[in-house]
Amino acid sequence: MTRAFVFPGQGAQAIGMGRALAEAWPAARAVFDEVDDALGQKLSALIWEGDIETLTLTENAQPALMATSMAAVRALAAEGIAVTDAAFVAGHSLGEYSALCAAGSLGLSDTARLLRLRGQAMQSAVPVGVGAMAALLGLDFAAADEVAREAVAAGPRGEICQAANDNDPAQVVISGHRAAVERAVEIAKARGAKRAILLPVSAPFHCALMQPAAEAMRTALAEVAIAAPAVPVVANVTAAPVTDPAEIRDLLVRQVTGSVRWRESVAWMAGPGGVTEFCEIGAGKALSGMVKRIAKEAQTRAIGTPEDVAAAKG
């Protein structure tokens, strides 16, 4: 069986995530301690005992989800399951940083600081209320892209609306100026979308409005050591494997404004990549659901608790 390790993005956060892993394995506990030290904040206390509204703030959710994923990686390693047992790693949006950290391309402290900055930069790139995101269900990427273009054409010059997340064959998220996204929702409904709903997010991620955040990440990434990953990382921007550190750096900058090509990434891993089992490492099971809709023959496994680790070992 050929495995891929995949890492979740924003939306998977939950109070208490990773706590049982930290209690069961010292190596998992050490992840949260190192992240706390790197950020100069007891992020672990927020994750385990805080309120969901504060945890969901982008600048908190991003490093918190990464820490939870890395705690699971360390727990697996303690039980003899290494990242190098996987043929590929990949992550959804911020999850790409988790994948790079798991594969040894980025150090844990650097990854935590990069994600804190990424969250802050993405939040501050657009004033609250100016941007929006919406999920279009029942339309494929080409149809959603056409809807976004039509919404732009129907509005004032300079408005942006783009297909931001190509999640699976029937779920695409669009992002941009709120007025343009709202127009796109109505157009999508008229085009036969099963559902078209605005998402409860604080900024329009993965579109051209995020360019200030991309520049902030370009500066930050230039100062961080990036090594060749132990296994290839399938990048969001290209839906193809990458191992060259300079290319990884460039792709992480482009990822801020680019579409998350998750459907294509999974299809490539399950097709030419030969992957037959996808292990979702960290909080939630959203990626497992997407994988099953993209690669129906593939097996999926979510690993976020001690019980999950034991099952993976067995």
Buried (B, 14 or more C-beta within 10 A) or exposed (E): EBBBBBBBBBBBBBBEBBBBBBEBBEBBBBBBEBBBEBBEBBBBEBBBEBEEEEBBBBBBBBBBBBBBBBBBBBBBBBBEBEBEEBBBBBBBBBBBBBBBBBBBBBBBBBBBBBBBBBBBBBBBBBEEEBBBBBBBBBBBBEBBBBBBBBBBEBBEEEBBBBBBBBBBBBBBBBBBBBBBBBBBBEBBBEBEBEBBEEBEBBBBBBBBBBEBBBBBBBEBBEEBEBBBBBBBBBBBBBBBBBBEBEBBBBBBBBBBBBBBBBBBBBBBBBEEBEBBBBBBBBBBBBBBBBBBBBBEEBBBBBBBBBEBBEEBEE
